[in-house]
Amino acid sequence: MIRRAEKKDIPQINRIREQVNNIHVQGRPDIFKTGFSKEIQDIALEFLQSDETDIWVDERDGEITGMVMIQYINRPETPYNLARDFCQITEICVDEKWRRKGVAHELMEGVRAEARKRGMEKIELDVWAFNDALEFYEAEGFTVFRRFMECKL
């Protein structure tokens, strides 16, 4: 079942977020800090308290199996860009014991439904090159429209 997260869900949400945070630390230890600080944990509560953000969870048998944190963005026109409204996925996490069982797909369907309901034009996300979820995002219909590149010195 996909539903909006509640404050009581924060401990389970952060347990799953920490698993994915550790994947990032392993993938790019030159960028990501080890540990899962209180400041990082508090971001989940901040997302629940804003009208411009949401957390949706997948719950099965009373256990939160995955979650997605999203921002609803209304960008005004600038000299460079047209105005646009879109949904930004900032984090999507599935508990390691529930991966490859349809949880992430269900979360994406929930995001799609909410974004459509809000009149958003599209959903965006960014993903690290080391992330195993790249194929999943492509299967969900995401395509590359911008690349970040680096040159180490």
FILUM-493213 format. One line per 5 residues: number of its first residue (from 0); their letters; for each residue x, y, z of C-alpha. Coordinates in steps of 0.05 Angstrom, whole numbers, plus 5000, padded with zeros to 4 digits. Example, Ala and Ser with C-alpha at 12.3 -4.5 7.8 and 13.67 -1.06 7.14 Angstrom:
BEGIN
0	AS	5246/4910/5156 ~ 5273/4979/5143
END
This chain:
BEGIN
0	MIRRA	5000/5000/5000 ~ 5026/5069/4981 ~ 5009/5125/5028 ~ 5033/5192/5052 ~ 5083/5186/5109
5	EKKDI	5066/5208/5179 ~ 5110/5232/5236 ~ 5107/5164/5270 ~ 5140/5134/5207 ~ 5204/5175/5213
10	PQINR	5245/5121/5250 ~ 5229/5068/5197 ~ 5240/5118/5141 ~ 5308/5137/5169 ~ 5328/5064/5178
15	IREQV	5317/5054/5103 ~ 5349/5121/5085 ~ 5412/5101/5124 ~ 5418/5037/5082 ~ 5419/5079/5018
20	NNIHV	5464/5131/5049 ~ 5515/5076/5062 ~ 5512/5056/4989 ~ 5530/5127/4970 ~ 5588/5128/5020
25	QGRPD	5614/5063/4990 ~ 5605/5089/4919 ~ 5638/5156/4929 ~ 5676/5160/4995 ~ 5711/5221/4967
30	IFKTG	5645/5259/4969 ~ 5598/5228/5020 ~ 5610/5228/5095 ~ 5606/5164/5135 ~ 5552/5159/5187
35	FSKEI	5480/5182/5186 ~ 5479/5246/5227 ~ 5421/5277/5263 ~ 5420/5333/5211 ~ 5410/5282/5156
40	QDIAL	5356/5247/5196 ~ 5320/5313/5210 ~ 5311/5325/5135 ~ 5255/5273/5134 ~ 5215/5311/5186
45	EFLQS	5226/5376/5148 ~ 5197/5343/5086 ~ 5134/5324/5125 ~ 5125/5395/5150 ~ 5126/5432/5083
50	DETDI	5070/5442/5032 ~ 5123/5439/4977 ~ 5150/5370/4995 ~ 5123/5300/5011 ~ 5145/5232/5033
55	WVDER	5107/5172/5007 ~ 5117/5103/5036 ~ 5103/5032/5014 ~ 5076/4993/5073 ~ 5066/4917/5075
60	DGEIT	5042/4880/5137 ~ 5055/4942/5180 ~ 5127/4949/5157 ~ 5152/5007/5114 ~ 5188/4973/5057
65	GMVMI	5207/5035/5018 ~ 5199/5110/5013 ~ 5206/5168/4965 ~ 5219/5241/4983 ~ 5194/5291/4932
70	QYINR	5192/5365/4920 ~ 5139/5402/4880 ~ 5176/5456/4842 ~ 5146/5516/4807 ~ 5203/5551/4770
75	PETPY	5187/5620/4743 ~ 5212/5643/4676 ~ 5282/5672/4674 ~ 5323/5705/4619 ~ 5351/5636/4605
80	NLARD	5294/5588/4618 ~ 5219/5581/4607 ~ 5174/5573/4668 ~ 5161/5501/4688 ~ 5127/5460/4741
85	FCQIT	5156/5392/4758 ~ 5164/5340/4812 ~ 5235/5327/4837 ~ 5251/5260/4869 ~ 5305/5276/4920
90	EICVD	5310/5207/4951 ~ 5280/5140/4936 ~ 5298/5082/4982 ~ 5277/5010/4987 ~ 5294/4966/5047
95	EKWRR	5349/4918/5026 ~ 5305/4857/5041 ~ 5249/4884/4996 ~ 5291/4903/4935 ~ 5271/4875/4867
100	KGVAH	5200/4859/4892 ~ 5162/4916/4859 ~ 5167/4966/4917 ~ 5204/5020/4878 ~ 5156/5013/4819
105	ELMEG	5096/5022/4866 ~ 5128/5084/4895 ~ 5140/5112/4826 ~ 5067/5100/4808 ~ 5047/5139/4870
110	VRAEA	5093/5197/4851 ~ 5064/5197/4780 ~ 4993/5200/4807 ~ 5008/5257/4855 ~ 5047/5296/4803
115	RKRGM	4990/5290/4753 ~ 4940/5311/4806 ~ 4981/5373/4819 ~ 4987/5390/4745 ~ 5062/5378/4741
120	EKIEL	5093/5372/4673 ~ 5143/5317/4690 ~ 5184/5282/4743 ~ 5258/5293/4749 ~ 5313/5260/4790
125	DVWAF	5388/5257/4790 ~ 5427/5193/4800 ~ 5500/5178/4814 ~ 5537/5139/4759 ~ 5554/5083/4808
130	NDALE	5481/5071/4827 ~ 5452/5003/4809 ~ 5384/5036/4801 ~ 5402/5066/4733 ~ 5369/5009/4695
135	FYEAE	5307/5014/4740 ~ 5299/5088/4724 ~ 5306/5075/4650 ~ 5254/5019/4655 ~ 5208/5069/4689
140	GFTVF	5214/5116/4629 ~ 5268/5165/4653 ~ 5317/5190/4601 ~ 5381/5230/4607 ~ 5371/5304/4593
145	RRFME	5433/5333/4628 ~ 5500/5305/4650 ~ 5548/5326/4704 ~ 5620/5309/4690 ~ 5685/5315/4729
150	CKL	5759/5317/4715 ~ 5801/5297/4775 ~ 5867/5333/4784
END
